[in-house]
Amino acid sequence: MGYDSSYNYTENVRPIENDGIVGNLMATQIGIIMDPIESINFKKDTTLAILLAAQQRNCEIFYMLQSDLYSDQGTPWASMRALSVYDDENEWYKLGEKHERELSELDVIFMRKDPPFDLDYIYSTYLLEAAHQLGTLVVNNPQSLRDCNEKFYATQFPQCCPPVLVASATEKLKAFHQKYEDVIFKPLDGMGGSSIFRVKSDDTNLSVILETLTEGGRRQTMAQKYLPEIENGDKRILLIDGSPIDHCLARVPAIGESRGNLAAGGNGEVQELSDRDRWICGQIGPALSQKGLIFVGIDVIGDYLTEINVTSPTCVKEIDKVSNLDIPGKLIDCVLEKLSKR
C-alpha cells in the first residue's frame, strides 16, 4: 500500500504503556533524533512519514533532540520521551514524560537532525557511534555521517560528476572560473540552496564572492561548471541501502533562479528515473551500502551527480503523493530486515 495522507496509520496500533518504557518487550524500539517536532511542516516532513510507517508496523518510538544526548562514564545516554504520531494536520504528535535511558537499549536510532553540520553535530555522532558499537543500529552510520560531506563526497565518483574543484585558494577558484566561464560556487556545509552563487564570465563580483565564501582564503569552497540542464530540474533521487527508488522529484527553478531547491522557491515534478540516473545509482550504490548509508538522497542535474545527501534527505512525501510507492514503508522494512539478521 502506498502512502495515503487520508489513511489513519495509528489505527489498531497497540497503545504504549507507562510512556512507552514498559510495554511489549518484543516490539522494535526506535529512537528518533530530529528538529523540534512541533515546528515541522506537516505536509512535507519526511521524518514524520518515516515515523508513521514505523508506528504502523507496531514499533515503539522514542523522541530526542540533539541536546538530549549525553555520555555518563563513557556510556551513551539520552533524556527521551515516548512518541505517538498521527496523520492529522491539527495534532500530529503526542509526547510522554522524559525518562533517562542508555541509547544502547534501543534497537534502532534514526539521526534526522537537519544541518548545519557543526561541532555539536559531530559530537552527537561520537555518542551515536558509542551506541552503535554496543549493538544499536544507527541510521545513517555515525562514522559515515562524519566522513561523507554531502558535497565533497560526490567528488569520490568523478565519472558521475561535472567538472568540479574544491579549494580555499582564490587564485585556483578564479582559474577554474576562467576555464569554464559559467560556474556555480557554494560552501561545503550549506543546505537548501543557501549561499550558492552562479558567476558568469562577465561578472564583476567574482572577487568579493570568493572572498566571502572562502573567508579570505581560509575556508574550502566548491566550484562546479554550470549545467544549463538545471532549467529542467535538479533531480532528487532517493536510495535505500544503495538501491534507487523508481521515481524522483525534479525541482525546477523559479523564473530568474539558478537553484532548484524547494526551499529556494523551486517547483517539484515527479519523474521516472532515466537510464543515466540508474547508471549513476549503480556507480555509487554499493559504496553507500558498504558505508552503512541506508537512506540517502542524491542530486542529479542533467547527466551529472552534484551532491550526495546523507544527513536528513527529504522529498519522500512529494514523491509518494504521485508515485504511490510507500517509500517510508520500504525504508522501515529494510531496517527491520537488517535487525533480523543481526
N, C-alpha and C positions, 0 to 999 in steps of 0.2 A: 504494500500500500504506500502510495506517495504521501508526502507531507501535505496535509489539508488543514488550512487555517480555521475551518469551521468545526473540525473534529476535536472533541474533548479528550486529550491524551491522559487525563488524570482519572477517568472513569475506571472502576474496577481495580484501581491500584491500591494495594494494601496500605492502610494508614500507618504512619510511623509512630511508634510508641515512645513516650518519655523523651520527646525531642530527638528521636532517631538514635539515641545512644543505646537503648535496649530495644531489640526488635528481632526480626528473623535473622538468625546468625548465618543463614545460607545466602541471604541477599548480597549482591555485589555492592560494596560501599565505594562510592565515587566522591572524591573531593574536587571542588572547582575553585580555582583562584582566578578572579576576574575583577573588572572595574565595578564600582558600586551598582548593584543590580537595580536599585531604584531609579537610576539615571539612564538606563539603556533605552535604545529605540526599539520599542516592542515590535514594530512591523518589519524591522530589518535585522535584528540581532541574531547572529549565528550561534552565539553561546547559548542563548535561550532555546533555540531549536535543538541543539545537542542535548540539553538537559531534559527537554520534553521527551526526546527519543529514549533517553536513559530511564526516565521515570516510567515510560510506557512498558519498558522491559523489567519493571519491578526492582530497579536499582535504588538504593538509598543514596541521597545526595547530601553533601556537607559543604557549606559555603565558607569561603575565606577571602579576605582581602590580602594583598601583599604584606601589609603591615601586621597581619595576624601571625605571621611565621616567626619562629624563634628557635634558638638552639639552647638546650639546657644540659650542661656537662657533656657536650658533643652529640646529644641526641636531638633530632629534629622534631619539634612540636608545633602546634598551632592552636590558637583560640578559634574554634569553629562552631558553626550553627547548622542544625538540620534545616534543609531547604525543601519546600514543596513548590512546584511550578505549575502554572495554569495557562491555558491558551485563551486568555481573557485580557483584552486591552486595558481594562479598568483595574484589574487585580491579577498580576501575572506571577506573584510570588508570595510565600509566607515563610518566615524565619522562626526557628525555635530559639531557645536560650543558648547562650555561649557555654561551651564546655572546652576544657583543655584536654587534648589528645595527642599522642605521638602520631606523626604523619605515617609511620610505617604500619599503623593499624588499618589504614585504608588500602583497598585493593588497587585503586587507580586514582591518580590525580591529574586533572587537566589544567595545564598552565595556559590561561586565556587572558592574561593581563596585556592590554594594549601597550605598545611603545609609548614613551621613549625607552629605548634600551640603554638605561643609565646604570650607575654603580649599584643602586638599590636593586635593580632587576638582576644584575649579576650576582649579588649576594643571595637573592632568592633562589637562583639556580644552584648555588652551593648547598643550601638547605634541602632543596628538592633532590639533588644528587645523593645526599646522605640517605634520604628516604628510599631512593631508587636502589641504592646498594643494599638496603635492608629488605628488599623484596617488593616494594610498591612499584607498579608500572606507572611511569610519568609520561604524559603525552603533551608536548613532544619531549624527547630525551634531553635532560638539562644540559649535558655537555655539548650536544649538538646545537642547542639554542645559543650557547656562547660561541661556538666555533663558526656557525653558518650565518654571518651577517647577511641580511636579506638582499642587499645589493651586491656586495662583494662576492658572495658565494656563487652567484651566477657566472662569474668570470672563470670558475673552475671548469666550465663547459664551453670553451671558446668556439667549438664547432657549431654551437647553437646561438651565439651572441653576435650582435653588430660590432663594428669597431668600437673599442672601449679602452679607456685609460683611467687608472686610479693614481692620483699623485697629490702632493701638497705643494710642490714647486710650481709657482705660477708660470715660469717660462716653459715648462713641459706642457702644461694645460693650454697655454697660448699656442704652442707649436701644433698641438692636436687640432685646435680650432682653425689654425691657418691651413692645415692639410684638408680638413673636411668641410670647412666654411660654415656649415649649419650644424650646430652642436647643442645637445642638452647637457647642462651642468646641474648636479644635485649632490646634497650631503649624503653620507653613508648611513645616517641614523634618522632620516626623515620618514614620515608616513603620510598617507592621504594626499600626496601631491604637494606637500609643504616645501617651500624653498627650492622649487625646481625652476630653472631658467633655460629658456631657449635663446641662443645667441646666434644671430645670422652674421654673414660675412661683413656687413657694413655697420654693425652695432658698435657704437662708441662707448657703451657701458661695460665692455668686456673686463677691463682692468678692475673697476670697482666691484663688479660681480665676483670676480675671483678673489679679490682681497677680502670680501665679506664671507664667502663660503670657506675659504682656507684659513680664515682668521690671520691674515697676513703671512701665509705660508706655513702655518703650524698644524693645519688640520687636513687630513686626507679627503679628497673630493673626487667624485666620479664624473667623467666626461664620456658621453655616448654620441655617436653620429646620429643626427636627427633622422627619424624614419617617417617619411610622409604618409605611410600607411596608417599612422595614428588617426587619420581622418575617418578610417573605417572602424576604429575602436581599438582600445587596449584590452586584450582578452584576459580575463581571469579564469584560469583553468585549475580545478581542484584535483588533488591526488590523495588517495587513501592507501597507505602502505606502498607507495610507489606506483599505484595503478590509477590512471586518469578516469574521472567521471566523464560520461559521454557528451555532456553539454557544458558549455562555458558561458560566461557573461562578457560580452563585448561592451566596454564602457566608452561610448562615443563622446568626444569632447564637445562642450558647448561652443556656439559660434564665437570665434575670436580667441579660443583657448587652444593650448597645445597639450593640455593634460586631460586624460580621460577619467581620472579618479572620480568616483561618485561624490566624494567629499569636496571636490573642486567644481561640482556642477555638471559632471558628465551624465549622460543618459544610458541606461543599461538595456542591451538587446541580447536575449538568449540565443545561442547558436550551437549547432553541432560542431564537434571538433573536426578540423581538416586533417588530411593525411600528414601535412607538415607538423601540425600540433601534436599528433600522435607520435611522430618521429622524435620530436623534442622530448616528449614524456618518456619515450623508450630510452633516450640517451641519459636522462637524469634519474629515472625511477629507481633503478637498482641501488644507486648511491643513497637516495633518500631512505629507502627501506633499511639498508645496512646501518645507517646512522640513527635509526630509531625515530625518524621524522615521519610519524604516522599520518599526520594531517597537514597538508601543505597546499598553498595557493601560488601558482606561478603566473607571471605576467608575460604575455606574448604580443608583440606588435608586428604585424605582417608575418614574416618568416623567422622572426628573431625573438629569443628569450631575453628579457630585460631584468627581471627580478625573480627571486625565489623567497616567498613569504612563509616564515616558519613560526612566528610568534603567535599570531591570532588571526589566521586567514578568515576572510569573510565572503559574502555574496551567496551563501547557501540558500537563503530564503528566496532571493531573487531568481536563482536558477530553478529551484524546486517548484516555484509558483507556476512556471511554464512547462518544465520537463517532467514533473511528477516522478522524480527518481528516488525520493526519500533518502537524500544524502546523509542527513543526521543519523538515520537508522543504519545505513551502511557503515558509518563510522563506528557507532556503538557496537554493532555486531562484530566488526573487525577487532575491536578492543576486547570484547568478551571472548572471542575465539583465541586471542593471544593469551588471555588469562587462563583459559582452559588447558593450554599447552605448557604453562609454567610449572 
